[in-house]
Structures are given as C-alpha cells and as structure tokens.
Amino acid sequence: MEIFTNFPLWASLFAILFAQVVKVPIQFIATRKIDWSLVTSTGGMPSSHSAAVTALATGIALETGTSSAVFALATVFAIITMFDATGVRFQAGEQAAVINQLMKDFNKFVSEAKGWPKKDEEEKRKELKELLGHKPIEVFFGGLTGILLTVFVHFIITL
C-alpha cells in the first residue's frame, strides 16, 4: 500500500487531472463556448503532458533532492516529453489540418465537376485529429502548472 504515499506519483496524476479540467474554462473565456470534450482530448492550454512530467520531477526533487539520479531521470524525461509536444506532435497536427483542407477541396471539386450528390458515408467520415501537439506557450504553462501545483500540494501536506 506504499503507492498511496508516493507523493511524486499523486502530484503527477493531480497535475494531469487539473490541466485537463482547466482547459474547459480557458477555452470558454477564449471562445464563449463550453466544450467538455477537452477534458479527454490531447492538445490545448495548458499541456497536461507538461504538467504531469514537471509535477513528477518537482515531486521527486522535493522528496529526494536535486542531486539524486532519480531527479535527473525525471528531468530528462520531462524535457524530452515537452520537446516532443511542441515538435513532432505539433507538426503532425499541422499536417492533419492541411490534409483535412485537401479532402474538403477535393470533395468540393468532385461535387461541382461531376454533380455527384453527397452521400451519407462522406458526411459521416471523421476528419483526422488536428489538435495533437502543443504550441510552446501551452507547454510552458503546462510545465508551470505542474511545478506550482506540486509545490502547493507539498506545502499543504507538510503543514
């Protein structure tokens, strides 16, 4: 039952949950629309991946110190995760947006050129997911979220 006292683990899980849930009010402020699907989606502000890995590294730092090998491992893991969120995954989302536009343009061309009526299958076709990665600012605030939440929770626990 030691898992229940593993502070870095719980700090990371709490950071993921918090970052995912806070996306809804942030999106509402930006668009005036409530989208509950953001709670379970990838991408968006703040990055829950960044919040999780920075919370993990911060929790480990608070428990074992910054000179421990485990902290070094968690920090490198966090850097790689955050780099990937702004690099490969973000570019995959950009490519998905271009592919989706190409599909729309092609469908419009086919419809206009040959006068084909739209079929139900085409309307139900799911578009490629475009919101895969994060902008650097989203990763920054995700990381900041993880660090601040972990320090706050650690402070509360150690009172």
C-alpha positions in Angstrom: 0.0 0.0 0.0 3.0 2.3 -0.3 1.6 3.5 -3.6 -0.8 5.7 -1.7 2.1 7.6 -0.1 4.0 8.1 -3.3 3.9 11.9 -3.5 5.5 12.4 -6.9 3.0 9.9 -8.5 0.0 11.6 -6.9 1.3 15.0 -7.8 1.6 14.0 -11.4 -1.8 12.4 -11.6 -3.3 15.5 -9.9 -1.5 17.8 -12.4 -2.9 15.8 -15.3 -6.4 16.0 -14.0 -6.2 19.7 -13.2 -4.7 20.6 -16.5 -7.3 18.6 -18.4 -10.2 20.1 -16.5 -8.9 23.7 -16.6 -8.9 23.6 -20.4 -12.7 23.9 -20.4 -12.9 27.3 -18.6 -9.9 28.6 -20.5 -11.5 27.7 -23.8 -14.8 29.2 -22.7 -13.0 32.5 -21.9 -11.4 32.4 -25.4 -14.5 31.4 -27.4 -17.6 31.7 -25.2 -18.3 28.1 -25.9 -18.3 25.2 -23.4 -16.6 22.1 -24.8 -16.5 19.3 -22.3 -14.7 17.0 -24.8 -11.5 19.0 -24.0 -11.3 17.1 -20.7 -10.3 13.9 -22.5 -8.6 15.3 -25.6 -5.0 16.0 -26.5 -3.6 19.4 -27.2 -4.8 22.7 -25.8 -3.9 25.1 -23.0 -2.3 24.1 -20.7 -0.4 21.0 -21.8 -1.3 18.1 -19.4 1.7 16.2 -20.6 4.0 19.0 -19.5 2.1 19.5 -16.2 2.5 15.8 -15.5 6.2 15.4 -16.2 7.1 18.7 -14.4 5.0 17.7 -11.4 6.8 14.4 -11.3 10.2 16.0 -11.5 9.3 18.6 -8.9 7.8 16.0 -6.5 11.0 13.9 -6.8 13.1 17.0 -6.2 11.1 17.8 -3.1 11.5 14.2 -1.8 15.0 13.2 -2.9 16.7 16.4 -3.7 18.0 17.8 -7.0 21.3 15.8 -6.8 19.6 12.4 -7.0 19.8 10.2 -10.0 16.0 9.8 -10.0 15.6 13.5 -10.2 18.0 13.6 -13.2 16.0 10.8 -14.9 12.7 12.6 -14.3 14.1 15.9 -15.6 15.4 14.4 -18.8 12.1 12.6 -19.3 10.3 15.9 -18.8 12.5 17.7 -21.3 12.0 15.1 -24.0 8.3 14.9 -23.4 7.9 18.7 -23.6 10.2 18.9 -26.7 8.1 16.2 -28.4 4.8 18.0 -27.5 6.0 21.2 -29.3 7.8 19.4 -32.1 6.7 16.1 -33.6 3.1 16.1 -32.2 2.5 19.8 -33.1 3.7 19.2 -36.7 1.5 16.1 -37.0 -1.5 18.3 -36.1 -0.4 20.9 -38.7 -0.2 18.2 -41.3 -3.6 16.9 -40.3 -5.1 20.4 -40.9 -3.6 20.5 -44.4 -4.9 17.0 -45.2 -8.4 17.9 -43.9 -8.4 21.0 -46.1 -7.3 19.0 -49.1 -10.1 16.5 -48.5 -12.6 19.3 -48.4 -11.3 20.9 -51.5 -11.2 17.6 -53.3 -14.8 16.7 -52.3 -15.9 20.2 -53.4 -14.2 19.7 -56.8 -15.8 16.3 -57.3 -19.2 17.6 -56.3 -19.0 20.6 -58.6 -17.3 18.8 -61.5 -19.5 15.8 -61.8 -22.5 16.9 -59.9 -22.4 14.0 -57.6 -24.8 14.3 -54.6 -23.1 14.0 -51.3 -23.5 10.6 -49.7 -24.2 9.8 -46.1 -20.9 8.0 -45.8 -19.0 11.1 -46.8 -20.8 13.2 -44.3 -20.1 10.7 -41.5 -16.4 10.5 -42.4 -14.3 11.5 -39.4 -11.6 14.1 -40.0 -8.1 13.5 -38.9 -7.4 14.8 -35.5 -5.7 18.2 -35.8 -5.2 19.0 -32.1 -2.3 16.6 -31.3 0.5 18.7 -30.1 1.1 22.0 -28.3 2.3 25.5 -29.0 5.4 26.4 -27.0 3.3 28.7 -24.7 0.9 25.8 -23.9 3.9 23.6 -23.0 5.3 26.4 -20.9 2.1 26.9 -18.9 1.6 23.2 -18.6 5.1 22.9 -17.1 4.5 25.9 -14.8 1.1 24.3 -13.7 2.9 21.1 -12.8 5.6 22.8 -10.8 3.3 25.2 -8.9 0.6 22.6 -8.1 3.2 20.2 -6.8 4.9 22.8 -4.6 1.5 23.9 -3.3 0.3 20.4 -2.5 3.6 19.5 -0.9 3.3 22.7 1.3 -0.2 21.7 2.3 0.7 18.1 3.1 3.8 19.1 5.2 1.9 21.6 7.4 
